[in-house]
Amino acid sequence: MCRFVAYLGSPIIVEDILVKPENSLVHQSYDAEESIMTVNGDGFGLGWYYKDIQEEPGLYKSVLPAWNDQNLLNNASIIKTTCFLAHIRAATTGGVSQENCHPFKYNEHLMMHNGGIQDFEKIKLDLVSLLDEEAFLWIQGQSDTQYILALFMTNFRKMGIEKPATPEELVNCFNKTFSDIENLKQSKGINSTSNYNIVLSNGHRMIATRYSTDASSDNRSLHFAEKIACSFNDETGDLEIEEDIVKRSAALISSEMLTDDRNLWKEIPTNHAVFIDSDMQVSLHKLAEVKDYAMT
């Protein structure tokens, strides 16, 4: 089913989020707590930004399970960043390979996904016909996520969106992308569910969607935390929390709560998107329902 975590805010050591919490992403790779699939051992990926050097992110991927990836475990303690995306994979569409491991890098953007398009192979050729040349040539693997990102970037250009995009423009682009896929499915008489828990970032801003074409059966959790400080407390084994925070300094999006402190975590509503701006302003946006956009 895959699990992921994304961070944006003040500089932090990756290990403090990725490894140390009691339900860290590494722990979820062998014992996920909020998923029917508890093992996510089909690869790992970490993308992070260091804007003093370049706008494009660094990227590390491995087909090893996160719990047994010594390169990851050795280097997470010395990577300091203001933004990172990390993902553990339970393979569905596409084999176990580095090309299919998330997150995916598209110029300055990173994207990762928990979910999938059921019956993807039945609409794959038709979906390719919707892509512009740049997006099509970018695809390197077989996962449906890469095709979703390629379609999103195609729509981004077709809609004439200029950077930096507003949160409303990004939401509209996601609506258009999900609509295109749903229309392809309906044209083939396919009624299966598609799920899109997606995070997209350029290192300055971040948007996350929790979306299902059948919200009543959606079982992919997604959480948001905004009161975290920039350190892990080794004594308590927990992320630091600033209860009386005046100005938000960091935000965290995660498939699962990394700690048991429910005061820290908020569940992102189904069929909504959360947008975090570069000044750490957070906004919640409703995504269009399938009945609102299908066959338009």
Backbone torsions as a table, in degrees:
resi	resn	phi	psi	omega
1	MET	NA	-21.1	179.6
2	CYS	75.5	150.9	176.2
3	ARG	-141.0	153.5	177.7
4	PHE	-152.4	168.2	174.8
5	VAL	-146.1	143.9	179.7
6	ALA	-138.0	139.7	-177.1
7	TYR	-128.8	139.8	173.1
8	LEU	-143.2	129.1	179.2
9	GLY	157.0	-150.3	178.4
10	SER	-63.2	155.5	-177.6
11	PRO	-55.3	137.0	-179.0
12	ILE	-143.0	152.3	173.3
13	ILE	-80.4	127.1	-174.7
14	VAL	-55.2	-38.6	-178.4
15	GLU	-56.3	-33.1	-176.8
16	ASP	-64.2	-24.2	177.6
17	ILE	-103.4	-40.1	-168.8
18	LEU	-81.1	-30.4	-170.5
19	VAL	-120.5	-43.6	-167.3
20	LYS	-75.5	-38.9	-178.1
21	PRO	-57.5	153.7	-175.0
22	GLU	-60.2	-34.2	175.8
23	ASN	-115.3	50.6	-179.4
24	SER	-62.9	168.7	178.0
25	LEU	-63.1	-35.3	176.4
26	VAL	-62.7	-42.6	176.5
27	HIS	-62.1	-39.8	-179.9
28	GLN	-66.6	-20.5	179.8
29	SER	-66.8	-23.5	177.5
30	TYR	-121.5	-9.4	-178.5
31	ASP	-156.0	64.1	178.0
32	ALA	-64.5	140.8	-173.8
33	GLU	-102.5	-17.6	-176.3
34	GLU	-121.2	35.4	-176.6
35	SER	-144.6	145.1	176.6
36	ILE	-70.7	-21.6	175.3
37	MET	-103.3	109.2	-171.4
38	THR	-84.6	-20.7	-177.9
39	VAL	-108.6	127.5	177.5
40	ASN	-126.4	76.3	-170.7
41	GLY	-112.1	17.3	-175.8
42	ASP	-97.3	33.6	176.2
43	GLY	122.4	165.5	-175.0
44	PHE	-144.7	150.7	174.5
45	GLY	-146.4	144.3	176.8
46	LEU	-134.9	124.7	173.0
47	GLY	-120.8	133.9	-177.9
48	TRP	-143.9	158.1	-175.7
49	TYR	-112.5	141.5	169.8
50	TYR	-135.7	88.6	-168.8
51	LYS	-67.4	-18.4	177.0
52	ASP	-67.6	-20.0	-179.4
53	ILE	-101.3	-49.2	-177.7
54	GLN	-162.4	162.0	179.4
55	GLU	-77.8	-32.0	-178.8
56	GLU	-76.7	145.7	-175.4
57	PRO	-80.6	159.2	166.5
58	GLY	-80.3	156.6	-175.2
59	LEU	-146.0	129.5	175.2
60	TYR	-128.3	127.4	178.6
61	LYS	-133.1	150.0	179.8
62	SER	-151.4	146.6	175.0
63	VAL	-87.3	-4.2	174.8
64	LEU	-71.6	150.7	172.0
65	PRO	-67.0	145.8	-174.7
66	ALA	-57.6	-34.4	-177.2
67	TRP	-68.6	-15.8	-176.0
68	ASN	-122.0	18.4	-178.8
69	ASP	-98.1	97.0	-175.6
70	GLN	-66.8	-32.5	176.8
71	ASN	-62.4	-42.1	176.1
72	LEU	-63.0	-52.0	-175.1
73	LEU	-64.4	-33.3	-180.0
74	ASN	-75.6	-32.3	-172.6
75	ASN	-98.0	-16.7	-179.1
76	ALA	-62.4	-25.3	-177.9
77	SER	-81.2	-8.1	-179.4
78	ILE	-123.5	11.3	174.7
79	ILE	-100.6	117.9	178.8
80	LYS	-115.5	130.8	-172.4
81	THR	-154.0	161.1	174.6
82	THR	-96.6	-8.2	-179.6
83	CYS	-158.5	130.4	172.6
84	PHE	-148.7	154.3	173.7
85	LEU	-124.9	132.9	179.2
86	ALA	-135.9	145.5	-170.0
87	HIS	-146.3	137.9	170.9
88	ILE	-115.7	141.7	-167.2
89	ARG	-114.6	137.1	164.1
90	ALA	-115.4	103.9	-167.0
91	ALA	-62.5	135.1	171.4
92	THR	-123.6	-85.9	177.7
93	THR	-83.0	124.3	-179.2
94	GLY	94.0	142.9	-177.2
95	GLY	-74.3	177.4	178.9
96	VAL	-82.1	102.1	-178.9
97	SER	-153.8	160.6	178.5
98	GLN	-62.0	-34.3	-179.1
99	GLU	-63.2	-24.8	-178.3
100	ASN	-99.9	-1.3	178.6
101	CYS	-80.4	139.1	175.5
102	HIS	-86.6	163.8	-6.4
103	PRO	-77.0	163.3	179.6
104	PHE	-104.9	138.5	-177.0
105	LYS	-103.4	124.9	175.8
106	TYR	-127.1	98.5	-172.9
107	ASN	54.1	-118.7	-177.6
108	GLU	-86.6	0.3	-175.6
109	HIS	-98.9	150.4	168.9
110	LEU	-123.1	141.5	176.8
111	MET	-141.1	141.3	173.4
112	MET	-140.3	165.6	-165.8
113	HIS	-149.0	137.0	167.8
114	ASN	-121.5	114.9	-176.9
115	GLY	141.8	-148.2	178.4
116	GLY	165.1	166.5	175.1
117	ILE	-101.4	107.2	176.6
118	GLN	-65.3	142.0	-177.1
119	ASP	64.3	30.2	-177.3
120	PHE	-56.1	-39.2	-176.6
121	GLU	-61.1	-23.7	-178.3
122	LYS	-78.5	-17.3	179.8
123	ILE	-119.0	2.3	-173.0
124	LYS	-58.3	-47.5	-178.4
125	LEU	-63.1	-41.9	179.1
126	ASP	-66.5	-35.9	178.4
127	LEU	-65.5	-40.3	178.1
128	VAL	-57.2	-35.5	-178.4
129	SER	-66.1	-16.5	179.4
130	LEU	-88.5	-11.6	-174.3
131	LEU	-83.3	145.5	168.8
132	ASP	-80.5	170.5	-172.6
133	GLU	-63.1	-41.9	-178.6
134	GLU	-59.1	-46.3	-178.6
135	ALA	-67.7	-41.2	-179.6
136	PHE	-62.9	-44.0	-178.5
137	LEU	-69.3	-19.7	-179.9
138	TRP	-71.9	-31.7	-173.9
139	ILE	-64.1	131.5	-179.9
140	GLN	-121.1	-21.8	-176.7
141	GLY	-116.2	-161.6	-176.6
142	GLN	-115.0	-2.1	-174.6
143	SER	-71.2	146.5	178.4
144	ASP	-63.2	-26.8	-179.7
145	THR	-59.5	-40.6	179.9
146	GLN	-63.4	-35.6	178.4
147	TYR	-72.2	-34.4	175.2
148	ILE	-63.2	-46.6	179.4
149	LEU	-64.9	-40.9	178.3
150	ALA	-61.9	-40.2	178.4
151	LEU	-69.0	-39.9	177.8
152	PHE	-60.0	-46.4	-179.0
153	MET	-67.7	-35.4	174.2
154	THR	-61.2	-47.7	179.4
155	ASN	-65.0	-36.0	177.8
156	PHE	-55.5	-45.4	-179.6
157	ARG	-73.9	-41.5	-179.4
158	LYS	-63.9	-31.7	-179.2
159	MET	-82.0	-2.8	177.5
160	GLY	68.9	28.1	-179.2
161	ILE	-75.6	130.7	178.2
162	GLU	-102.2	148.8	179.2
163	LYS	-85.5	141.9	-4.3
164	PRO	-79.7	134.7	-179.5
165	ALA	-70.9	147.1	173.6
166	THR	-76.1	159.7	177.0
167	PRO	-60.5	-34.4	178.5
168	GLU	-64.9	-39.9	178.0
169	GLU	-65.7	-39.6	178.4
170	LEU	-66.5	-42.0	177.6
171	VAL	-62.0	-43.6	178.5
172	ASN	-62.9	-35.8	178.9
173	CYS	-69.3	-39.0	174.4
174	PHE	-64.8	-43.5	177.6
175	ASN	-57.2	-44.6	179.6
176	LYS	-63.1	-42.8	-179.0
177	THR	-64.8	-47.7	178.2
178	PHE	-63.9	-37.1	178.2
179	SER	-63.2	-44.8	179.0
180	ASP	-58.1	-44.1	-179.1
181	ILE	-66.5	-43.6	-179.4
182	GLU	-64.4	-38.6	178.3
183	ASN	-65.2	-37.5	175.9
184	LEU	-62.8	-41.8	178.6
185	LYS	-63.9	-45.2	-178.2
186	GLN	-65.2	-33.8	179.1
187	SER	-65.6	-21.2	177.6
188	LYS	-102.3	7.0	-179.7
189	GLY	71.3	27.1	-178.2
190	ILE	-96.0	124.1	-177.3
191	ASN	-114.1	9.8	-178.0
192	SER	-70.3	161.9	-174.4
193	THR	-83.4	143.4	169.8
194	SER	-117.2	139.2	-179.5
195	ASN	-124.5	134.5	-175.7
196	TYR	-133.7	80.7	164.8
197	ASN	-89.6	104.5	-169.8
198	ILE	-127.9	141.8	169.4
199	VAL	-121.7	132.7	177.9
200	LEU	-130.9	133.1	-178.8
201	SER	-148.1	153.4	170.4
202	ASN	-113.6	13.1	179.7
203	GLY	90.9	-18.1	177.2
204	HIS	-106.5	-33.1	-175.7
205	ARG	-138.2	164.2	-176.3
206	MET	-149.9	142.3	172.5
207	ILE	-132.4	140.2	178.9
208	ALA	-130.9	135.9	177.4
209	THR	-113.3	142.8	166.9
210	ARG	-121.1	104.6	-170.8
211	TYR	-140.4	138.3	174.4
212	SER	-139.9	138.7	175.7
213	THR	-74.0	-7.8	172.7
214	ASP	-137.1	82.9	-173.1
215	ALA	-61.2	-26.9	-178.5
216	SER	-66.8	-22.8	-179.7
217	SER	-110.0	10.1	-178.4
218	ASP	-68.3	124.4	179.4
219	ASN	-127.6	23.8	179.5
220	ARG	-103.1	108.6	-174.8
221	SER	-73.7	153.7	175.0
222	LEU	-154.2	129.0	-173.5
223	HIS	-126.5	158.4	-178.1
224	PHE	-133.7	134.9	175.4
225	ALA	-130.5	135.0	-175.1
226	GLU	-128.1	-3.4	-176.8
227	LYS	-108.3	23.7	-178.3
228	ILE	-81.5	142.4	171.5
229	ALA	-86.4	-175.6	-172.8
230	CYS	-100.5	38.8	179.0
231	SER	-157.2	161.3	176.8
232	PHE	-109.0	133.6	-179.0
233	ASN	-88.4	107.6	-177.9
234	ASP	-67.5	-24.8	-178.6
235	GLU	-75.5	-43.3	-178.5
236	THR	-91.8	-14.5	-177.5
237	GLY	67.6	36.1	-174.9
238	ASP	-141.0	161.8	171.3
239	LEU	-72.8	143.2	176.7
240	GLU	-71.4	143.0	179.7
241	ILE	-124.3	136.3	176.8
242	GLU	-106.0	95.5	-174.4
243	GLU	-65.8	-36.8	-176.3
244	ASP	-102.4	34.9	-177.2
245	ILE	-60.0	135.5	179.3
246	VAL	-98.7	-47.5	178.6
247	LYS	-121.0	124.1	-178.4
248	ARG	-60.9	132.6	-178.2
249	SER	-114.2	-13.1	-177.5
250	ALA	-163.7	156.0	176.0
251	ALA	-141.7	148.6	-175.2
252	LEU	-135.2	130.0	176.1
253	ILE	-116.4	131.3	-173.9
254	SER	-148.5	141.7	175.5
255	SER	-59.4	-35.0	-179.7
256	GLU	-129.9	153.5	172.7
257	MET	-64.6	128.9	-178.4
258	LEU	-80.0	-17.6	-179.8
259	THR	-136.3	170.9	179.6
260	ASP	-85.5	-4.2	-176.9
261	ASP	-75.7	99.6	-176.4
262	ARG	-74.4	-11.2	173.6
263	ASN	-71.3	-21.3	-178.2
264	LEU	-83.1	-32.8	-167.3
265	TRP	-107.1	139.8	172.9
266	LYS	-121.9	138.3	177.3
267	GLU	-82.2	130.3	175.9
268	ILE	-75.6	126.9	-177.4
269	PRO	-63.2	148.5	175.9
270	THR	-60.7	142.2	179.2
271	ASN	61.1	40.9	174.0
272	HIS	-133.9	162.5	174.7
273	ALA	-125.2	143.3	174.7
274	VAL	-110.7	129.1	179.5
275	PHE	-116.2	132.5	177.3
276	ILE	-119.4	119.3	-177.7
277	ASP	-86.2	172.4	-177.1
278	SER	-65.9	-22.8	176.7
279	ASP	-94.7	15.0	176.1
280	MET	68.7	22.5	170.5
281	GLN	-78.9	134.1	-175.2
282	VAL	-115.3	135.1	177.7
283	SER	-137.6	148.6	-179.7
284	LEU	-109.9	134.1	-175.3
285	HIS	-131.5	134.5	177.1
286	LYS	-80.7	134.9	176.3
287	LEU	-91.6	153.0	-177.5
288	ALA	-66.7	142.6	175.8
289	GLU	-78.4	155.9	179.9
290	VAL	-55.2	-43.3	-177.7
291	LYS	-64.5	-20.7	-178.9
292	ASP	-81.9	-22.3	-174.2
293	TYR	-128.7	-8.1	-175.6
294	ALA	-61.8	137.2	177.3
295	MET	59.3	32.5	176.0
296	THR	-98.3	NA	NA
